[in-house]
Amino acid sequence: MDPESFEEFNRHLVSVDPLVFSDRLPYRKRILQAREETGLREAVVTGIGRIRGHEVVLAVLDFRFLGGSMGSVVGEKVTLAFERAAERHLPIVTVSASGGARMQEGILSLVQMAKTTAAAKRAHDSNVPYISVLTHPTTGGIYASFANQGDIILAEPGALIGFAGPRVVKETAGHEPLRSHSAEFLWEHGFVDQVVDRRRLRDTLALILRLVSAHGTSGGRSVLRRSHPIEGSRRRAWDIVELARHPERPTTLDLIRRISPQFIELHGDRLFGDDPAVVGGIGEIAGRGVIIIGHERGHGDPRRRNGQALPEGYRKALRLMELAARLRLPVITLIDTPGVYLGEGAEERGIASALSQCIAAMSVLPVPTVAVIIGEGGSGGALALAVADRVLMLENAIYSVISPEGAAAILYRDASRAPEVAESLKITAPDLLRLDVIDGIVPEPEGGAHRDPDYAAVLVLDAIVEALNEVVDIPPDKLVRERYRKFRRMGQTNTYIRELVAQEVAELSATIGRTLGSLRDRFPFSKDEEVVEASPTVRQE
């Protein structure tokens, strides 16, 4: 906390002995002994203070006081802290160090889990940011209640964290846990956003608090291309496919590092794992806090699978979308994937369900959304992050229902005909602008984004700011309605189809004209006959 900024509240709440519990020492004596040894009145301290100038509600558990266990007073003080945060609409930070429920208070200790978790949920529903910090050790009723409700969960390196402590696991399962109770294990398996050393904790908390409260300003230059290019200036679709797949083309993380240098990556789907093929977190665009989500190809990193995501990748994206809705932060997605990963784990963990959930959630997000296809937009894996208020494409990106090679293999049983099929699929930015599938084209440096990644990032940033400014002030209900109408119209008659019909009519008229002219040359008529021919409905008397 900032010096002299912390003001404790509810300090005088103290534990009684509801069960008149006694083991080797009466419960009352244990409490008095803990107070003498620690100088604390209970296992939790709550209050309001500032972290780098940002006002927050704080609840900190101290393991020295009866193992940081949660009894009636700890539960009451934590609950009051969440209620104060919701009432004053302040972020709340909890720091946990606990062995779990306080067994000396029996069932009254257990039900504190329900009380504190319900209070955390009510704070969520009030759109209050909640950061939960897990220190060594955090187990039992604390970990299985409010500590796991954090919008963002941070853990200290090497901390012992889990529902049942190692001793309990050994007693019930017959063996000690190998690595499942470590902060690092939980990070790998999607239950912790970051593992942060205590020396970096204050700066990390301050940056998160700044980003979730940054509202930004309008402005920026116009770079988006919204009109169709001149027909003669178009390049072959296959040339663009090769540029979209260029190995040195900037990836999502390459762009994020340039457009939002203070980006904080968040990890995990809170269910199974963390998929490196999808990255996401809190960033800043033009002074405005945003949630950024994108596919990450990884420049050959096998963990990224060339941007082909597993279900946990899309469920992580879904979690971040829900966080954006609660904190009222715009969502920016960067799309670059040939499609979802179809190997082991995809069907077993529900890839189709994860895609469907993402599409459904994005369609009704009550915050502004901007999607940018930066490389390859492949099928449902791309669409799951592209149901946005504004959908943009880099000029050398592609977006398709199937890869050209896949379509060629199905249609001709010959993948080598992919360049030919690419033209027919209409997968380039100009084609998709004509079809009203995208809203604008982002220019690239000459020769492609890989030629000058820094300048490419500048153009992407300008395009995002321009698109965001168009929608950021639209009320949430209207935003959702307009997004629905936008996708509802897709596939109906649009400008491109009308242009094609007009072109067909013009060509047909020209053909008829040439045919009639040829007939006149072959069968000359008198002037009177020509009049009759031109007016066949006039009856001759």
N, C-alpha and C positions, 0 to 999 in steps of 0.2 A: 504494500500500500504506500501511497505518497505520505511523506512525513506529516504527522499531526492531522491527518485527514479522517482517521477512523473513529467512528462514534458507535459504541456498543449499545444494543438494545436488548430488552428482556433479560438483563443480567441477573435479576433477583429471583428468577424462577429456579426452584430447587427440588430435588427428588425427595419423596417420602418413601415409606416402606409399606407398600400396599398389601404385601403378602406376609409381612413380619417374617421375612426369609432369614435363615441362618444356616451356614455350613460350618467352617472352622471359625469364622467370625460373623457376627450379625451384620446384615446389609448396611445398617445405619453406621456402624463403625468403619466399614469399608469406604463409605462415602466420605466420612470425616477424614480418614487417613489419606484418601486421594486428594482432598482439598489441601491438606497440609503439605503434601509432597509436591504438588503442581502449582499451587497458588490459584487454581481455577475453581469455580463453583460447580461446573458440570463439564461433560466431555465435549461440548460444542460451544463455540463462541460465535455470536451473530451480531451483525451491525451494518452500517453504511460507511463507505469510504471512497477513495479515488485511486485509480490505477492510471498513472501518466495523465491525470486530469479527467479521466472518464469515471463518472459516478456509478458505483455498483453496490448491490447488496451482497454481503459475504457471509458464508456459514462455513466455519473451519472446525473439523473434528480433531481431537488430540488423543493419540493412542495411549499416552501416559495416564490418562484418567480412566481407570477401569477398562483398559483396552479399547477406548473409544466406542464402547458399546452403546447401543441405542435403547434407552428406556423411555418412560413417559415424558420426562422433561426434555430430553434430546429430541424426541419426535415432535413435541410441542414447539420448541424453539426453531427447528428446521421448518416446520409448517408455517409458523408466523413469518419467517424470512421469505418464503415463497409468496405468501399473501401480501407482504409489504412490497415486494418487487412488482407484483401484478397491480397493486393499488397505485403505486407511483410510476409505473411503467419504466422500471429500471432493469438493466441486465442483472442477472444473479450468477455468482460464482460459488460453487461448493468445493471444498477440499476435504477429501475423505481419507481417514486412517482409522480403521475399525476392525474389530474381530467379529462384529455382527450384533445380534440381539442381546440384551442384558437379561440373562436367564433368571436373575434374582427377582425380576418383576413378572416372570411367567408370561401368560398369554397377553397381558397388557403391553409387554414389550413387543410381542409378535405383531399385534395390530397396528403398531406405529408404522410398519411397512406400508400398510394400506393408506394410513393418514398422510404420510409424507409423499407417497407416490401420487395420490389424488391431488395434493396441493401442487406438485410439480406439473401435473397435467393441466390444472386450471391456469397456471402461469403460462404454459404453452399456448393454451387457447386465448390468452390475452396478448399473444404475440411478443412475449418477453424473451429475449435471448438468454439461454441457459448454458453455461460452460461448466462441465464437471471435471474436476481434477482428481485422479486416483493416485494415492501415494502408498508407501509400504507400511503395513499391509492393508488391503481393502477386501474384506470377505463378508460372507453371510448376509444378514438382513439389510445392511447398508448397501452392499453391492447389488443386491436383488431388488432394491426399491428405488429411491430417488436418484442415487448416484448413476444409475444406468439410463436415466431419462434425459441426459444432457443432449442439447442440439449438437454440441461439440464435446467430445470426450478426450481428454489428455491424460497420459499416464507417465509416471516417472520411470527412468531406466531401472530395470531389475526389480521393480516392485512386485511383491506377491499379491496377485489379484485372482479372485475366484469366488464361487458361491460357497463351497465347503472348503475349509482349510485343509492342508495336507494331512494333518493328524486325523481329522474326521474321515477323509477319503481312505486312509490306510485302515482305519477301524471298520469301515463299512464295506469297502471293496477288496480288502485283503492285500493291497499294495499301494505304495506311494505314487502320486502322479509324477510323470517324467518331466514334461515341460509345460503342461497345460495351464499352470497357474502363474505364468510370468507376463509382464506387460508386453514383451516382444512377441510372445505367442499370440496374445489377443490382438495385437496390431496385424500380424500376418493373417489372422482369421477373421478380420473385418469388424472387430468389436471396439476398436480404439482408433481415433482419427490420427493422432500423432503421439510418439514417445518423446517427451521434452525434458531435458535436464533442468533441475530446479534453478540453476543459475540463469537459464534462458526463459524461465516461466513468466516473469513479470513483463518482459518485452513481448513475448508471444501473446499473452492476454491483452496487453495494451493494443497491439496491432489488430487482433480480432475485434476488440471493442470499437476501434476506430472504423474498421471496414463495415461493420454491421450498422453503423450510425451515419455513414457518409452519404449525403444526398446529391452532391454534384450540381452542375449547372448545365444549361443548354449551350449550344455553340458548335463550332467545328466547320470544316469546309465540306462542300458537296463533291463527292467523287463517284457516286453510283451512276452506272449507265442504265437507263430505263427504256431506251428505244432500241428497236431492232437494227442490227448493223446492215450496211449495204450488202446486198446479196453477193456481189463480186468480191467482197473483202473476206468472205468466209474461208476458213481453212478446213482441211479434211478432218473428219471426226477422229480418225485413228491417230493423227498427229497430236491431237489434244489428249487422247487417252494416254499416249506415251509421256506427255508432259505431266499429266495428273499423277502418274505413277513413278515419276523420276525419283531415284533413290536419294537425291540431295534436296528434294523439295521440302520446305519447312513443315514440320509436324505441329500438332497442337501445342505441345510444350515449348517448341521453338518460338511460336507466336506469342504464347502467354508470357514467356520471360521478357518479351519485348514490349507488349502492350499493357502488361500489368505486373511490373517488377516485384511488387509486394504481395503477390499471390500466395495464399496459404492453402496447400493441398490438404484435403480431407480424405480419409480412407475408410473403406469398408461398407458392406451392405447391412451390417448388424444381424445377419442371419447365418452366413456361411464363410465368406471370405472377402478379399479385396482383389479385384481384377485390374492388373496394370494396363490392360488394353483400353480402359476408360479412366480418364483422370478428371478430377473435379475439385472445386473448393471455392473459397471466397477471394475475390479480387476487387480491383478498382478500375473503372473506366471513366475517364474525364471527371475525376473527383467523386464518382458515384459508386457506392458499394454494390457489387453484383455477384451472382453465383455463375461461375464458368464451368462448363462440362464439355468434354470432347473425347473423341477417339484418339488414341496415341499409337502410331505405327512403330516408333522406337528406333528407326534407322538400323534395323537388323537385330535388335534386342529380342531374343527368343521369348522372353516373358511377356512381351507386348503382342506377339502373334500377328504382327503387321496390322494392328488395329482391329482384329477380329475378336469381338468380345464374347464373354461367357454370360450366363444369366446374372451372376453376382455383379458384373459390370453395369448392367442396365438397372439392377436393383439399387446399386449405389447411386446411379443417376437419379432414380426415382426418389430416393431419400433426400438428395440435395434439392430436387425440385420442391418437395414438400417443405424443406427448410426455407427455401426462397419465399414460398407462399406465406409461411408464418412470419418471417422477418420482413416481408414486403420488399424484397430485393429483386430487381430484374434478372432474368436468366439469359445468358449468352451461351449458345452451343456451337462448337467447332466440329465439323463432320468430315471424317476421312477414314473410310473403311471399305474394303471390298465386300463386306457382308459379315454376318455373325459367324462365330466359330462353331463348326459342326462336328467336332471331334468329341472325345470322351468328356462327359460331364454336362454337355449342352442339353440333351434331352432329359437326362436323369434329373437335372435341377430345374427344368422347366423353361427353356429358352423362349418358346412361343408365349407362355404366360408372362414372362418378364417384358417382352416386346409389347404385348397388348396393354399391360399395365402402364408402361411408359407413354405409349401413344395416348391412352385415355387420360392419364394425369396431365400431360402437357396440353391437351386440348382444352382443359378447363382451368389452367393456372390463372389465378387472379392478379398476375403481375405481368409487366411487359416482357416479351420474349423475342429474341433475334437469333436466327440460325444462319450459320455461314458454312457452306460446303467449300472446304479449302483444298480438297484433293479428289479423292474418289468417294462418291456417294452410292454405296451398293445396297440396293434392295431394302428389306425391312430393317436391317441393322442401321442404315442411315436414317430412314424415315422416323424411327423411334426417338430421334433427337431433333427432328425437323418440323414438328407441328407447331410452328411459331407465327407470331404476328407479322414478322418480316423474314422472308427466306432469301438469302443472298448467295451468290456463287462467284468464286474467283473465275476469271475469264478462261483459265486453262484447267478448270475442274470438270468433272463429269458426274451425272446423277442418273441412275438407271434401275429398272426393275430386275435386270440380270446383266451379268458381264457379257461383252461381245463374244468372248470365247465360249461361254456357256450357251448363248443363243445359237451360235454357229454349230456347236456340237449337237444341239437338239434339232435344228432345222435342216442341216446339211450333213450331219454326222462327220463334220470336218471343222475342227477348231481353227484351222489355218485361214478360214474365210471370215475370221473376226473383223478385219478392217472393212470388208464389204458390209457386214451386218451392222457395224457401228454407225454407218450413215443412216441406215433404216430405223435404228432404235431412237434416233433424235435425243441424244444424251448430252449434248453440249449446252453451255449457258445460253447462247442465242436461241437455240431450239426451245429450251425450257422457258425462256422469257416470252417467246411467241405463244407457247401453250398456257401461259399464265400460271405456271407451276412455281416460278420464282418471281421476286419483286425487283431485283436489280442485279447488275453485274459489277463485280469489283475488278478494276483493272490491275494488271500485274506489270512488273518491270519487263522491259523488252527481252524476249527469249525465255521468260518464265520466272516464277517466284524464286527458284533456286539460284538464279543469277545474282540476285541482290535481296537476301532475306530481310535485311533491315528496312529497306524501302518497301518491300512487300508488306511487312508488319505495319508500317505507317499507313499504307493504303487500307489495310484491313481495319485498323483502329478508326480511321476517319469514316469508313463505311458503317461500322458498328455505331459510332456516335450519331451519324446522320440518321440511321434507321431507328435508333433508340429515341432520339428527339421527336420523331414522328408519332410515337405511341406512348411515351412515358407519362403524359398528362391525361390520358384517356381513363375515365372511371373504370374500375375493375369489371363491373357487370357488362358495360358496353364493350370492353376489350374482349371478354369471352364470347359475347354474341357476334362481334365482327370476325373473330377468329373462326368461329363455327361457320359463318356464311362464306368466308374465304375458301375453306376446304369443301364446303357443301357444293360450291359452284364448279369445282374442278371436274373435268370430264364433260361438262355441258358445252354448248357452242361458245367459242371464245374468238378473240381477234384473229388468231392464227388460222382457225378453221374457216372463219368468214373470208379471210384473204385467199385461202386455197379455193373456196367455192367461187369467189369472184374471178380468180385466175382461170378456173375451169370454164366458167361461163364465157369469159372473154375469148378463150381459145376456141370454144365451140362456135361462138358467133363469127369469129374470123374464118373458121372452116366452112361454115354455111355460106358466108359471103363469097369466099373463093369458089365454092361449088356453083352457086348461082351465076357468078361471073363467067365461069367456064361454059355453063349451059347457054347463056346469052350469045357467047362467041360462036358456039356450034350451031345454034338454032336462032338466027336473027328474026326479030319481030318487027312489024310496022309500029308506028307511034301509037295507033289506036289499040293494037293488040297488047302493047306494053301497059297501057292504061288499064285494060281489062284484067291483065295478069296481076297488076299491082292492086286491083280492087275486085277480087273474086266474088265478093258478096253483093256487087251491084248487078241487078237483074237486067238483062237486055230485052227491050220491048220488040 
